[in-house]
Amino acid sequence: MSLLVTLATETEALAPLILPAIVFAGIAVGIFILLGFVTWSFRDVANRHSNKTATSGDAHHGAGH
């Protein structure tokens, strides 16, 4: 049994990476920064609607009319 394990480990070759490992980390960081920018750009969307930020009760649609 140990002969089979020895032969399997000797013939096993590591697959080469297309890019260095640090490049893959850089791509992941870039994607997270891009997603963070998209999230940051929509940070004030709820306050853009007048019916959400109105202080008087008359501004709400269907409020007692």
Secondary structure as the mmCIF struct_conf table of DSSP 4:
data_model
#
loop_
_struct_conf.conf_type_id
_struct_conf.id
_struct_conf.beg_label_comp_id
_struct_conf.beg_label_asym_id
_struct_conf.beg_label_seq_id
_struct_conf.end_label_comp_id
_struct_conf.end_label_asym_id
_struct_conf.end_label_seq_id
HELX_RH_AL_P HELX_RH_AL_P1 SER A 2 THR A 11
HELX_LH_PP_P HELX_LH_PP_P1 LEU A 14 LEU A 17
BEND BEND1 ILE A 18 LEU A 19
HELX_RH_AL_P HELX_RH_AL_P2 ALA A 21 SER A 41
TURN_TY1_P TURN_TY1_P1 PHE A 42 ASP A 44
BEND BEND2 VAL A 45 VAL A 45
HELX_RH_3T_P HELX_RH_3T_P1 ALA A 46 ARG A 48
BEND BEND3 HIS A 49 HIS A 49
HELX_RH_AL_P HELX_RH_AL_P3 SER A 50 THR A 53
BEND BEND4 SER A 56 SER A 56
HELX_RH_3T_P HELX_RH_3T_P2 GLY A 57 ALA A 59
BEND BEND5 HIS A 60 HIS A 60
TURN_TY1_P TURN_TY1_P2 HIS A 61 GLY A 62
BEND BEND6 ALA A 63 ALA A 63
#
